[in-house]
């Protein structure tokens, strides 16, 4: 099996569960599970994001803009936008 290396031999428990701690799996890690015709199992690490954030990864222009903004912030190229942080009480006066 190309790209795979043996780590350990494990036995499924009475509920057909297998511990993967020796492979570096940690609590709450997420994986896509695949199996081939020979029964070989492949776990692919996943990172889940909220659906509302998916549009950033699907829109290249938006993603580029976001990364430019993050880079500017990291370099200290920011300015205060008071109109964005005004209290609603101030607007009523």
C-alpha positions in Angstrom: 0.0 0.0 0.0 1.9 3.0 -1.3 2.3 5.9 1.1 1.2 3.9 4.2 3.5 2.8 6.9 2.6 0.2 9.6 2.1 1.7 13.1 0.5 -1.0 15.3 -1.9 -3.9 15.3 -5.2 -3.2 17.0 -8.3 -5.3 17.9 -11.8 -4.0 17.7 -13.7 -4.0 21.0 -17.2 -5.6 21.6 -18.8 -2.5 19.9 -16.5 -2.8 16.8 -14.5 0.3 17.9 -10.8 0.6 17.3 -8.5 3.0 19.2 -6.3 5.2 16.9 -4.2 7.0 19.6 -1.0 5.4 18.4 -1.6 6.9 15.0 -1.7 10.4 16.5 -5.5 10.8 16.6 -6.8 13.1 19.4 -10.1 13.7 21.0 -12.6 15.6 18.7 -10.4 15.1 15.6 -12.6 14.7 12.5 -11.9 12.3 9.6 -13.4 11.3 6.3 -13.6 7.5 6.3 -12.9 5.5 3.1 -12.6 1.8 2.4 -11.4 0.0 -0.8 -12.4 -3.3 -2.2 -9.7 -5.1 -0.2 -11.0 -3.7 3.0 -8.2 -1.2 3.6 -9.4 1.7 5.6 -8.2 5.3 4.9 -8.9 8.1 7.4 -8.4 11.6 5.9 -8.2 14.5 8.4 -10.9 17.1 8.1 -11.4 20.6 9.3 -15.1 21.7 9.5 -16.2 25.3 9.1 -19.6 26.9 9.7 -21.7 27.0 6.5 -21.9 30.8 6.8 -18.1 31.0 6.3 -18.1 28.7 3.3 -18.7 31.6 0.9 -15.3 33.0 1.8 -13.6 29.8 0.5 -15.9 29.6 -2.6 -15.3 33.2 -3.7 -11.7 33.9 -4.7 -12.1 37.7 -4.7 -13.6 37.7 -1.2 -10.9 35.4 0.0 -8.2 37.5 -1.4 -9.7 40.6 0.2 -9.9 38.9 3.5 -6.3 37.8 3.4 -5.2 41.3 2.4 -7.0 42.7 5.4 -5.5 40.2 7.7 -2.0 40.9 6.4 -2.6 44.7 6.8 -3.8 44.1 10.4 -0.7 42.0 11.1 1.6 44.8 9.8 -0.3 47.4 11.9 -1.7 49.1 8.8 -5.1 49.8 10.5 -7.1 52.8 11.4 -10.0 53.3 13.8 -13.5 53.6 12.2 -15.5 55.4 14.8 -18.6 55.3 12.8 -18.5 51.5 13.0 -18.2 51.4 16.7 -20.5 54.2 17.8 -23.0 53.4 20.6 -26.6 53.4 19.4 -27.3 55.8 22.4 -25.1 58.4 20.8 -27.1 58.4 17.6 -30.4 59.1 19.5 -29.0 62.4 21.0 
